[in-house]
Each structure stands twice: as C-alpha cells, then as structure tokens.
Amino acid sequence: MFRSRRSVVVRRLWQSRCPSVTGPKPGGENVDQEALSGLKLATHSLFKRLRDEQLELLALALEAQDTDDRTDCVCFPRSELRIGKQHYWPQLLTCKLFRWPDLKHLYQLKCLCICDCCWRASGNNTTVCCNPYHFSRLCEPDPTERETTHQLRRNEPTNHQNPDWLDSSSLLVATRDEHWCSVAYWEYRRRVGRMYVVRETSVSVFCDLPRGTGFCLGHLHADGRHELVRRTRGKIGGGILLSKEGDGVWAYNRSEHPVFASSPTLLRGRARSPSVHKVLPGYSLKVFDYQRARALQRSLSPELSDGPFDPHSVRISFAKGWGPSYSRQFITSCPCWLEILLNHS
C-alpha cells in the first residue's frame, strides 16, 4: 500500500508536466533525444530523493498552479543532480518540466517573495525550493536599456548590497510600520473605489482569485461600465503580485494575459519619457529601481517631462498596452489599469 500511494502521487506529477518537455513537439519537429532522455532520468532521480510528504506538496502546488499563493515550499538540498555528464539544478529542472520547456539557465529565474525557503530563511543556504510556482521568469532588458542603466549608475557609489537586475537574492524590505505604497484602480479616466494602502512587503492585486488575499478588484463596483471594461476585467484573473525588495519594486504577472508597465525608471535608450514594457504571464519585471530613481532626479531636467511628472509612481495596465507602439497613446485610454504611488518620505 505504501508503494502504491507513492506511485499514485508520482503519476499525478507526470500528468502535470509540459507535454513538449517529455514528448514529441507538435508539428513533427525534431527533438534532441539525448537531452530528452537526460531530462527524464534527472526527473526520476529527483522524485526518488523527495520524501512522500514533499512529493504530495509538489503535486498539490502543480494542481493549484498559480491560483493560490499559500502553496508550501518543497525544499531540496542545494546541490546539482548529476546524470552522466549532465548537471541539473533541482529548481531549474522542475520549472522546465512543469512550466517553461524553453528554460535554459538558472539566471532566467527569480524566486518570488512568497517562497519561505528562498526569502524568510535567507541565512539557510543549504536548501532550495523546487515548487515551480514559487518562481517566475525574468523580463530581460534590451541592449539599449542596459547601456542606459550603466550610464546612469556610472557615478553612483558602489554598493554590493544592491544586486544587479539578474540577481534574485535581495532581501525583502520590512515596512510593516508604515505604508510603502498606495494603489488606485482606474477604468479609463475614472478611478473606481478608494486607494488601497499597502503596509506588508508584498500585495496581490487580482479580480476573481477565489483563494487570494490582498486588493480584490472584483469587489469594486461601478455603474455603467463599458463593455470593453467588462471584457478586460474578465482577463485580469490572478492579476499581479507587487513586492518591495532591496533593489526596487517588482511586479509578477499571475494572470493568463500580458500586463503592461511604465515608470520613470523604465526608460529605454535616450528616450525622454518612460517606455511601456510588456510582461508576459509568469514573468517578473522590476518596475521601479530606487538607485536609478536617485540618478534620474539629478540628471533629468524639468523641461524634458511631458506634463505632470511623478518620479515615484508606477502605472500598470491589464491586457491592453499604450504608447507609440499601440493604438492607445495614453494609459487613460486603457480599460483597466493601476496607479501605484510610492511612499518616499
């Protein structure tokens, strides 16, 4: 009976895998059979080394997917799984197997603030979390943005406590005593509901996530909603997870549709106004950079700003983009969007 119960859980895990990882790709595309075989062996090795309760926690997390931010960590010794000449990091393996088949490198991942194994026990470096829904993919900046970031930081004092944008090891900032931001929800030019004050280090902003805690947009009612607003609200779903971390403010897209973000620290190249960044489902983006904001305050001339300019704000639109690359030129033309006002006092 013991073996039968364990085999049932393992079967549940295999049923949750991404088909393109462990089987032929649609359309008859060629698959690297050697890499595929190594991935299967590494997965079997991982399952064998996990205890029964860990396997059950992993299965529950995969079945809940991203609809519950209270799924438990699945801790595993911080060591590589070796299959022949191949080396596999356990967290990379589960993320590739169950979420992103095209994942190649560990630096493409960011551990989310809901992960106790990565964040709360920061002094314990002997284990890593294998729950793939405790990770996100990183939105990588384009080359022009990297160049601009380096130019802005050239005269900044070196601070090794502030990691680069690829490093996910920055500590959460404790701000429970006072609020660190306020969130307003807008439908076109009309604000709906009151400002939501955030005192915790992270907050979920969602519409209809049944087990979610945080700012529920589904509870906000407005008369005479436009049909496009209703359709867009139906796409918000799990929404976003906002977290204040040591290097800035991060946004994780938990919905099944893209979100679009803009802030004064998200400048591209030599642009005079903030650009709009597309964040795909499952991806994270640092939507506000404190160090870069300080550099911008010193270098940005007031005449360069187009209209009212708040250097401590972030705007995020659900499902619809705006700006020069889109039909909507201004965020006030988007059906559903958020305004995050950061407390910098």
Summary of the structure (lengths in Angstrom):
residues: 345
radius of gyration: 21.5
end to end distance: 61.0
largest distance: 74.2
contacts: 998
relative contact order: 0.11
helix: 32%
strand: 24%
